[in-house]
Amino acid sequence: MQPIFITGTDTGVGKTLVASCICAYCSLVKGLDVGVMKPFESGLNLHGKDLLPWDAITLREASGSQDDLSLINPYAFEAPLAPEAASELEHVRIDLETADRIYDRLLKSHDMLVVEGAGGLLVPIKRDFFFVDLVKRWGVPVIIISRLGLGTLNHTLLTYALCKREGIRVIGVILNNIEGREDIAARTNPAVLAKYLDVPILGTFPYNEVLSKGKPDREMLAQSAKDNLDMEPIVKLVKKNRPKK
């Protein structure tokens, strides 16, 4: 019952796509029972009277999970804001103990649980409580998703420095070429980051228009993880903590 938390250096860095690839690979290739959780999702569109949490839906389809969306995504907001601001605007009370109970239930139901944050670790969930506090509260190791291009050095190193300061285990960093650029920054950033990080870069994820804009295809997602990411540290961590049957 191993949890993994997917965080980003910023919003829009492709956390959901990379997390979906990890989920599909672990499920289809390694035969693991993969659960997913997107505890807070904002910026959603109304479908009738309901908000559709697209990140949560994508994660569920990629993992093959049969869990109800109300468990995968207990808090959904229409406003494209941090959970604290969105919940205040929409008069929703965020109850951390409710999130704890759902997290524990999902964790106990699967071999591994992939939890995706929103934005970065210093995005506020409620007053004086940030995603970094949620990660510490749940004791979850982190994978950092970063942009490949210009600006990623500062954002990645800051995120990693925060994790290190707060005693959060970082499994590794994944660089995502979300803009499809092949400029000098994209070519040199992996080597520069490798020099300053003491955790592995698990891979550079290439731009893929089909995966980025299309309906999730589990086989394609799994293959993309296999082709572009070093999945061994993730799988090894899960299998190490998987209860023997």
C-alpha positions as CSV (number, residue, x, y, z in Angstrom):
1,M,0.0,0.0,0.0
2,Q,2.4,2.6,-1.3
3,P,1.3,6.3,-1.8
4,I,3.1,8.6,-4.3
5,F,2.4,12.3,-4.6
6,I,2.7,14.0,-7.9
7,T,3.5,17.7,-7.5
8,G,4.6,20.3,-10.0
9,T,6.9,23.3,-10.0
10,D,3.9,25.4,-11.2
11,T,0.5,25.0,-12.7
12,G,0.2,23.7,-16.3
13,V,3.4,21.6,-16.2
14,G,1.6,18.4,-17.3
15,K,1.2,16.7,-13.9
16,T,-1.9,14.8,-15.0
17,L,-0.4,13.5,-18.2
18,V,2.7,12.2,-16.6
19,A,0.8,10.8,-13.6
20,S,-1.5,9.0,-16.1
21,C,1.4,7.4,-17.8
22,I,2.8,6.2,-14.5
23,C,-0.6,4.8,-13.5
24,A,-1.1,3.1,-16.8
25,Y,2.4,1.5,-16.8
26,C,2.1,0.2,-13.2
27,S,-1.3,-1.2,-13.9
28,L,-0.9,-2.7,-17.4
29,V,2.8,-3.6,-17.5
30,K,3.5,-4.4,-13.8
31,G,0.0,-5.8,-12.9
32,L,-0.4,-3.6,-9.9
33,D,-3.8,-2.5,-8.5
34,V,-3.4,1.3,-8.9
35,G,-5.7,3.8,-7.1
36,V,-5.7,7.5,-7.8
37,M,-6.7,10.6,-5.9
38,K,-7.0,14.3,-6.9
39,P,-8.2,15.7,-3.6
40,F,-8.7,19.2,-4.8
41,E,-9.4,20.3,-8.4
42,S,-10.5,23.7,-9.6
43,G,-11.2,25.5,-12.9
44,L,-14.0,23.0,-13.8
45,N,-16.9,23.3,-16.2
46,L,-20.5,22.6,-15.3
47,H,-22.1,19.6,-16.8
48,G,-25.8,20.1,-16.0
49,K,-25.7,20.6,-12.2
50,D,-22.4,18.8,-11.7
51,L,-18.8,19.9,-12.0
52,L,-16.7,17.5,-14.1
53,P,-13.2,17.0,-12.6
54,W,-11.3,16.2,-15.8
55,D,-8.0,15.5,-14.1
56,A,-9.6,13.0,-11.8
57,I,-11.5,11.4,-14.7
58,T,-8.3,11.1,-16.7
59,L,-6.4,9.5,-13.8
60,R,-9.2,7.0,-13.2
61,E,-9.3,6.0,-16.8
62,A,-5.5,5.7,-17.0
63,S,-5.2,3.6,-13.9
64,G,-8.2,1.4,-14.5
65,S,-9.6,2.2,-11.1
66,Q,-13.2,1.5,-10.4
67,D,-13.4,3.9,-7.4
68,D,-16.2,6.5,-7.4
69,L,-15.3,10.0,-8.5
70,S,-16.5,11.4,-5.2
71,L,-13.7,9.5,-3.6
72,I,-11.0,10.3,-6.2
73,N,-12.0,14.0,-6.2
74,P,-13.8,15.0,-2.9
75,Y,-13.4,18.7,-3.5
76,A,-14.2,20.3,-7.0
77,F,-14.4,24.0,-7.7
78,E,-15.6,25.9,-10.7
79,A,-13.3,28.9,-10.1
80,P,-9.8,28.5,-11.6
81,L,-8.1,29.4,-8.3
82,A,-6.2,27.8,-5.5
83,P,-8.4,25.6,-3.2
84,E,-8.4,28.2,-0.4
85,A,-9.6,31.0,-2.7
86,A,-12.0,28.8,-4.7
87,S,-13.6,27.3,-1.6
88,E,-14.2,30.8,0.0
89,L,-15.7,32.1,-3.2
90,E,-18.0,29.1,-3.6
91,H,-18.8,28.8,0.1
92,V,-17.4,25.3,0.5
93,R,-15.8,24.3,3.8
94,I,-12.7,22.1,3.3
95,D,-12.5,19.5,6.0
96,L,-9.1,17.9,6.2
97,E,-10.3,15.0,8.3
98,T,-12.7,14.1,5.5
99,A,-9.8,14.1,3.1
100,D,-7.8,12.0,5.5
101,R,-10.5,9.4,5.7
102,I,-10.9,9.1,2.0
103,Y,-7.1,8.9,1.6
104,D,-6.8,6.1,4.1
105,R,-9.7,4.2,2.5
106,L,-8.1,4.5,-1.0
107,L,-4.7,3.6,0.3
108,K,-5.9,0.4,1.9
109,S,-7.8,-0.6,-1.2
110,H,-4.9,-0.7,-3.7
111,D,-1.3,-1.8,-4.1
112,M,-0.3,1.8,-4.8
113,L,-2.1,5.2,-4.7
114,V,-1.1,8.0,-6.9
115,V,-2.1,11.4,-5.5
116,E,-2.0,14.5,-7.7
117,G,-1.7,18.0,-6.2
118,A,-2.8,21.3,-7.8
119,G,-0.1,23.7,-8.9
120,G,2.9,23.5,-6.6
121,L,3.6,22.7,-3.0
122,L,3.0,26.3,-1.7
123,V,-0.5,26.5,-3.2
124,P,-2.8,27.1,-0.2
125,I,-5.6,24.5,0.5
126,K,-7.1,26.5,3.4
127,R,-5.9,29.2,5.7
128,D,-2.3,28.6,6.8
129,F,-2.4,25.0,5.3
130,F,-0.6,24.4,2.0
131,F,0.0,21.3,-0.2
132,V,3.4,20.9,1.4
133,D,1.5,20.5,4.7
134,L,-0.8,17.8,3.2
135,V,2.2,15.9,1.9
136,K,3.8,15.9,5.4
137,R,0.4,15.1,7.0
138,W,0.1,12.0,4.9
139,G,3.8,11.1,4.9
140,V,3.9,10.7,1.1
141,P,7.1,10.6,-1.0
142,V,7.0,13.0,-4.0
143,I,7.8,13.1,-7.7
144,I,8.4,16.6,-9.0
145,I,7.1,17.4,-12.5
146,S,9.0,20.3,-14.1
147,R,9.0,22.1,-17.4
148,L,11.8,21.3,-19.7
149,G,12.4,24.8,-21.0
150,L,13.6,28.2,-19.8
151,G,12.9,29.0,-16.1
152,T,12.8,25.4,-14.9
153,L,16.2,25.6,-13.1
154,N,14.9,28.1,-10.5
155,H,11.5,26.5,-10.1
156,T,12.8,22.9,-9.8
157,L,15.6,23.7,-7.4
158,L,13.2,25.8,-5.2
159,T,10.7,23.0,-5.1
160,Y,13.3,20.5,-4.2
161,A,14.9,22.8,-1.6
162,L,11.5,23.1,0.1
163,C,11.0,19.3,0.2
164,K,14.5,18.9,1.6
165,R,13.9,21.5,4.3
166,E,10.6,20.0,5.3
167,G,11.9,16.4,5.4
168,I,9.9,15.2,2.4
169,R,11.3,12.3,0.4
170,V,11.7,13.0,-3.3
171,I,11.7,10.0,-5.5
172,G,12.9,11.9,-8.5
173,V,12.3,14.7,-11.0
174,I,10.6,14.3,-14.4
175,L,11.1,17.1,-17.0
176,N,8.1,17.6,-19.3
177,N,8.5,19.2,-22.8
178,I,4.9,20.6,-22.7
179,E,5.7,23.3,-25.3
180,G,7.5,21.0,-27.8
181,R,10.6,23.3,-27.8
182,E,14.1,22.1,-28.7
183,D,16.0,25.3,-27.9
184,I,19.2,25.6,-26.1
185,A,17.5,25.7,-22.6
186,A,15.7,22.5,-23.3
187,R,18.9,20.8,-24.4
188,T,21.0,21.9,-21.4
189,N,18.6,22.0,-18.5
190,P,18.7,18.2,-17.7
191,A,22.4,18.2,-17.3
192,V,22.4,21.4,-15.2
193,L,19.7,20.0,-12.9
194,A,21.5,16.7,-12.5
195,K,24.5,18.6,-11.3
196,Y,22.6,20.3,-8.5
197,L,20.1,17.6,-7.5
198,D,20.9,14.7,-5.3
199,V,17.9,12.7,-6.5
200,P,17.6,11.2,-10.0
201,I,16.0,12.8,-13.1
202,L,13.6,10.0,-14.0
203,G,13.3,11.1,-17.6
204,T,12.5,13.8,-20.1
205,F,8.9,13.5,-21.3
206,P,8.6,14.5,-25.0
207,Y,5.8,16.6,-26.4
208,N,3.0,14.4,-27.7
209,E,0.0,16.2,-29.2
210,V,-2.1,13.0,-29.2
211,L,-1.6,12.3,-25.5
212,S,-1.9,16.0,-24.5
213,K,-5.1,16.7,-26.3
214,G,-6.8,13.3,-26.9
215,K,-8.8,10.9,-24.9
216,P,-6.6,8.8,-22.7
217,D,-5.5,5.5,-24.3
218,R,-4.1,3.3,-21.5
219,E,-1.8,1.3,-23.8
220,M,-0.3,4.4,-25.3
221,L,0.1,6.0,-21.9
222,A,1.9,2.9,-20.6
223,Q,4.1,2.7,-23.6
224,S,5.1,6.4,-23.3
225,A,6.1,5.8,-19.7
226,K,8.1,2.7,-20.8
227,D,9.9,4.6,-23.6
228,N,10.7,7.9,-21.7
229,L,10.8,7.3,-18.0
230,D,12.9,5.3,-15.6
231,M,10.1,3.5,-13.8
232,E,12.3,1.2,-11.8
233,P,12.6,3.4,-8.7
234,I,8.8,3.8,-8.6
235,V,8.0,0.1,-9.1
236,K,10.8,-0.9,-6.7
237,L,9.3,1.4,-4.0
238,V,5.8,0.0,-4.5
239,K,6.8,-3.6,-4.5
240,K,9.0,-3.2,-1.4
241,N,6.0,-1.9,0.6
242,R,3.4,-4.2,-1.0
243,P,1.9,-6.6,1.5
244,K,2.7,-10.3,0.8
245,K,-0.4,-12.4,-0.1
